[in-house]
Amino acid sequence: MIELHPEYLTRHGKPAFAVLPIEEFDRLKHYLEDLEDLLALRQVKAAEEASPTLGIDELRRRLDGAD
């Protein structure tokens, strides 16, 4: 887990904003980008789950016959 050290800004005595050091913000941003990529990959995998597949042995046979 990413360790964060936010500073809170208040409005009318209540927390309204959180400010992070730029290094922590950048780590958090990269983490979220990686997470978005993972979620997109999982969606594509789920959508393609029922698609026909080709095993490596069959692929080799087809490629050998393509010459």
C-alpha positions as CSV (number, residue, x, y, z in Angstrom):
1,M,0.0,0.0,0.0
2,I,1.2,3.5,-0.7
3,E,1.9,5.5,2.4
4,L,0.4,9.0,2.2
5,H,1.1,12.0,4.3
6,P,-1.7,14.5,3.4
7,E,-2.1,18.0,4.7
8,Y,-5.7,19.0,5.2
9,L,-7.1,22.4,4.3
10,T,-10.3,23.3,6.0
11,R,-13.3,25.4,5.1
12,H,-15.6,26.5,7.9
13,G,-13.6,24.3,10.3
14,K,-14.2,21.1,8.3
15,P,-11.7,19.3,6.1
16,A,-12.3,20.4,2.5
17,F,-9.1,19.5,0.6
18,A,-6.1,17.2,1.0
19,V,-2.7,18.2,-0.3
20,L,0.0,15.6,-1.0
21,P,3.7,15.9,-1.5
22,I,4.4,15.7,-5.3
23,E,6.3,12.4,-4.9
24,E,3.3,10.8,-3.2
25,F,0.9,12.2,-5.7
26,D,3.0,10.8,-8.6
27,R,3.2,7.4,-7.0
28,L,-0.6,7.4,-6.4
29,K,-1.2,8.5,-10.0
30,H,1.0,5.7,-11.5
31,Y,-0.7,3.2,-9.2
32,L,-4.1,4.2,-10.4
33,E,-3.0,4.1,-14.0
34,D,-1.7,0.6,-13.5
35,L,-5.0,-0.4,-11.9
36,E,-7.0,1.0,-14.8
37,D,-4.8,-1.0,-17.2
38,L,-5.5,-4.2,-15.1
39,L,-9.2,-3.6,-15.1
40,A,-9.2,-3.0,-18.9
41,L,-7.3,-6.2,-19.4
42,R,-9.7,-8.1,-17.2
43,Q,-12.7,-6.7,-19.2
44,V,-11.1,-7.8,-22.5
45,K,-10.3,-11.2,-21.2
46,A,-13.8,-11.7,-19.9
47,A,-15.3,-10.5,-23.3
48,E,-13.0,-12.9,-25.2
49,E,-13.5,-15.9,-22.8
50,A,-15.8,-17.7,-25.2
51,S,-13.7,-17.0,-28.3
52,P,-12.1,-20.0,-30.1
53,T,-8.4,-20.6,-29.2
54,L,-5.5,-22.2,-31.0
55,G,-3.0,-24.3,-29.1
56,I,0.7,-23.9,-29.6
57,D,1.0,-27.4,-31.2
58,E,-1.7,-26.6,-33.7
59,L,-0.1,-23.2,-34.4
60,R,3.3,-24.8,-35.1
61,R,1.7,-27.3,-37.5
62,R,0.0,-24.5,-39.4
63,L,3.1,-22.4,-39.5
64,D,5.2,-25.4,-40.7
65,G,2.7,-26.0,-43.5
66,A,2.7,-22.3,-44.6
67,D,6.1,-22.6,-46.2
